[in-house]
């Protein structure tokens, strides 16, 4: 059966069908202003009967302020950014804002294109991960007139508002923890650090801390592409083939660390007596394995909640440090 497009239903047609003025229909659909319950029922019945869909961008441009908040996030491959979105969306919905998001796949050029597309909708705010953007992205954001929130990092200069924690401090604390536990032959398994700049900051400060204590990193294995359990398993396998005497391995995040954990189980490597494993993010699954993962827990949901609260309150430019929590676990 051939699909035939019908003419777009207009606000005026809804108003005529409901027997009210266009401004009344607009108030009902925005749930703002005065109207009776019976009027609302008539309007919503006409909307349903005609199949009317409001033109949100037209409403935004005609109003004094947008209710749209745009997110450009790096990835949906693990729970980190969905957690941030969950926290932010709850606050935004309570305050009648609408969240929309796009995924840049850790590609700065793609982030720039997506930011441009989002800004064309004249959002109230744009939220992005970290401070590292292309010059074009930063220029667009500064000139946009909307609020900008950079999430999950505080190691840099914010364009407007920043909410998160220091990744460099997380790297330092991870190294200090392993050193306090007596580990001295330490390796690293990570994913693409050129794209995931926050992981790169953690790795850099981790190595600096080891160097400062006279125990430099013994070996590392960096895999291309995004982080994953499979890449963590493969990375540790390759690392141990080259460095057989390691006593601990730091992973770029919990996904990778879980892959390392499963490799040890498969190969009969005792954790932590033969090899300690340390991750980053504090994912729920890391607490559910037989030996809870030693890791850094990050406040992802709280980051989204507070970022949204600052947008709703039209707060002044600021950086909010939520810190992080070291989870001793049982793998280190």
Secondary structure, DSSP 8 states (H G I E B T S, - for coil): ----------HHHHHHHHTS-HHHHHHHHHT-S---HHHHHHHHHHHHHHT----HHHHHHHSSS--EEEEEES--SSHHHHHHHHHHHHHHHHTT-EEEEEE-TT-HHHHHHHHHHHHTT--SEEEEESS---HHHHHHHHHS-SEEEEES--SS--SSEEEE--HHHHHHHHHHHHHHTT--SEEEEES-TTT-HHHHHHHHHHHHHHHHTT----EEEE-SSS--HHHHHHHHHHHHHH-TT-SEEEESSHHHHHHHHHHHHHHT--TTTT-EEE-SB--HHHHHSSS--BEEEE-HHHHHHHHHHHHHTT--SEEEE--EEEE--S--
